[in-house]
Amino acid sequence: MNIPMEIERKYLIAKLPDNLEQYDYKDIEQGYLNTDPVVRIRRSGEKYTLTYKGSGLMMREEYNLLLNEEAYYHLREKVDGRIIKKRRYLIPYQMGENEYLIELDVFEGDLKPLLLAEVEFETREAANSFVPPDWFGEDVTFSMTYHNSNLSRL
């Protein structure tokens, strides 16, 4: 059986990149029904999903199931902790011959002014050899503090 894996690195951002307004973005709202294992609901535009994430920091199982709007709002009432709201910018990044997509999250509400960037990879080797752009700050991939599931409970 092929297990779907999420392989990603996560970084704090000290300073936003120039010309941020030129990039596409999505407004996201998400909450957690459980944090161990992670069971998350998310609304991104008119798309609603339920996600299960296994344990791990840089690599972990991830399953996504589509929800309808009614199911999302029903489950939203059962969320533990805060509802996280953020604007996610989609920034293409070229590193040598490799193209990556930086997902830059600008948090809103009581998590403001937190800025986090995530980059997903096809392999562990690609993740380990990634060189971030100079506007990235500290690599927090291996810190549970900056997982959204933990941020929902702060």
N, C-alpha and C positions, 0 to 999 in steps of 0.2 A: 504494500500500500504506500502510495506517495503522500507524505505528510506535508501540508503547506507550511513553509517556514518564512518568517519575517526575519530579515537580516538588516539591521540598521545601526547607524551611529548617530549620536545626539550631542549637540553642542550648545552652550550658552552663547548668546550674541551680545557683545558689548556695545556695538554701534551698527545701526541699520545700514544696508548697502545703499549706495547712491541710486537715484532714479527708481526707487521702489514702486512708484505708481505705474511704471511701464509693464509690470508683470501681472499675469492673471492671478486671481485670488478666489478663495471660497470662504464664506462665513460659516463657521462650524459651532455647533452646540453639542455637548456630549456629557453623559453621566454614567455612573458605575453602579451596577446592581450587585457586584461582588468584586473584591480586589485580589483574592487569592483562592482560585484562579481568577483572572481578570475576565469579567463579563461586562461589556460596555454597549451602550446604545449611542448612536450618533445621528444627527441631522446635519446634512451638508446640502444647502439649497433645498431642492425637493426630493433628495435621496435620503432614505432612512435605512440604517443598518444596525444589526446586532452582531457584536464581535466577541469571540472567545480567544483569549491569548494564554498560552501555557507559561510555565516558568522560564526564566532566563533573562539576560540583560541585552546582549548584542544579537543573540539568536533565540527565537522561540516559535513554537507552533502558533498559527493564526488562522482562524476560520471566520469568514464573513457571511452573514445571511441577510438578505434583503427583508425589510419590514415595510408595511404600509404606514401611512400617516397615523391612522387610528391606533395601531399596535404600538407605534413609537410613543405617542402621548399617554397611552395606558401604562406602559413600562416606565415612562418618565416620572410618574407619581411614586414609583417604588425605588427611585434612586437613593442611595446612601451618600451623604456628603453633598458637596456643592455641584451645581451644574457648571461646567466649564464652557466659557465662550471665548472664541479666538478667531482671528482672521489669519488664514493660511495662504501665504504667497507661494507661487510655484515658479522657481527660479532655475533655469537651465544652467548647468555648469560643465565646462569642458576641462578634462584633466588628461593631457596627452591625447591618445586616441579614444579615450573613454568619455561618454556623456552620462551625466548624472542629473537628477532632479532634486534640487534643494527644496524642502518644504519648510518655509520659515513661518513659525507661529508667533503672532503678536497677540498676547493674551489681553483680555478685557476684564472689567469688573475688579474684584478685589485681588486678582492675580496680576493686574497691571502694575508695574511696567515689565513683567517677565517676557523675555524674548528667547525662543529656543528654535534651533534648526535641526531637522532630521534628514538623513540621506539613506535611502534603501539600496541594497546591493543584491546581486544574483548569487554571490558566493562569499564565504568567510574570507577567502584570500583577497578578494576585491575590497572588502570592508577593512581588512588589516593594512592594505597598501594605500588607502585613501589619504590624500593630502588636501586638507580643507583650504578654502580661499582665505586670504589674509583678514577678512572682516569677521571670521569666526573667532569666538573666545574659547573658553575652557571646554575640553572634551569631557562630557558627563555621561557617556555611554554606560559606564559601569557603576553609576550612582543611582540607587533607587529613588533618591530625593526628587529627581526630575521626571520620573514616569508620571504621566497624566493621572494614573490611578492613585498615586500617592498625593499629587497636587489636589485631587478632589477631596481629600480628607484633612488637609491642613487647616 
